[in-house]
Amino acid sequence: LCVTVAAQIMIAPILAFYFNQFSFVGLLVNLLVLWTIPFIMIFGAITLLVSLISTTLASIVLLLPNTLLNYFVAVVDLFNKPWANSYINSFDIWQLIGIYVLILSLFLFVAHSKTLNEDEY
């Protein structure tokens, strides 16, 4: 989860700059649905292998990834309707640079604070 959030935070300004739009809700939606992807892929592959033996048995195995896919679509639809237009629709190079300077400053502050706390012990 931490790696995913860090990756989203670091790539979000680039996406906003290149596509001239960025959805704030997208970060939340990704957190809600991202955990389903490995299970969908694993059980999808298992379903494929089981289907070589029996399509009836494969349809039973398919219930889990199908349920997860329905959850995935439901979450995306739920957040898409009320916030469909809640995004930044203009982003320039100075905003991009400013955000990365802010992220770097926060990182250095936290790293420095951690170093100070370790020195006390």
N, C-alpha and C positions, 0 to 999 in steps of 0.2 A: 504494500500500500504506500509506504514512504517513497519508494523508487518511482512509482506511478505518479504520485502527487508532485514530486520533484521534477520529473520529466515534463509534466503538463505545465508547471509554472515556468520552466525554462523555455519551452517551445511556444507558449501562448503569445508572447510579444512578436515572435517571428511570423506566426500565423496571422496575427492582426495586421502586421505590416504588409505582408505579401498579398493577402486576400482582401485587405481594406475592410474587414469586418471580423468581429470576435464575439462569441456568445459567452456571457458570464455563467449561464446555466449549464453549459457544456461540461464544465469542470465537475459540477455536482452530479450530473447524469453519468459521467464516466465513472465516478466513484461508486455509484449505485449499481451499475451494470457490469463493470469490468471483471468482477470476481466470477461471473458466469461463463466467460469465454473459455477458460481451460476445461471446465466440465462439459460444455457444449462440444468442444473439439474432441475430447477423449471419448465421450459416449457416442458421438457421431461416428468416430472411427470404429468403435466396438460394434455399433449397429451395422455398419458396412460389412464387417467381418462375419457377424452373426447372420446377415442376410444371405451370405453364400451357403449357409447350412439350411436355414429356414426363414422364409419371409414372415411367417406368423410369429415366430420367436423374436425376429428383428422388430416387428411392430410393437412388441411389449417393451423391448429395450429402448425403443425410440421415445417412450413416454417421458423419460427424464429430460433428454435434451429438448424435446418439444415443449415441455413445461418451462424450462429455462428460457427458451426462445420467446415464448409467449410473455414471460415476465420482462424480458429485454425490450420487446416491442411496446408493452404496456407502459413501462417507465419512460421510454422515449416519447411516446404519444402524450403521456400525462404532462410532461414538462414542455413539450413543443407547443401545445395550444395556448396556455396563458402567457408564455414568454416568447412567442414566436418572433417578435420584433425587438426583443431586449438585447441588443448587441451594439458594439461600437462600430460605426460605419465610416469612420475616417481615422487614419493613423499615419503619422509621418515619421521620418527617420529620427527626428529629435526625441519624439516620444519613445521610440524603440531604444535609443541610446540611454535616455533617462531611466527607463525601467530597468535596464541591465545594470546601470550604475547603482540604482537603489537596491537591487538584489545582491550585487557584490558587496555593497556597504553593509547590508544586514548580515550576510555571511561572515564578513570580517569581524563585525561587532560580536556575533555569537561565538566565533572561534576565539576571539580575544578574551571574552568573558569566561569561556570555558577554561582557558589557560590560566587566568587569574584565580579561578576557583580551585584548580588543581594545585596551584602553588601554595595555597593556604594549608594544605594537608602535608 
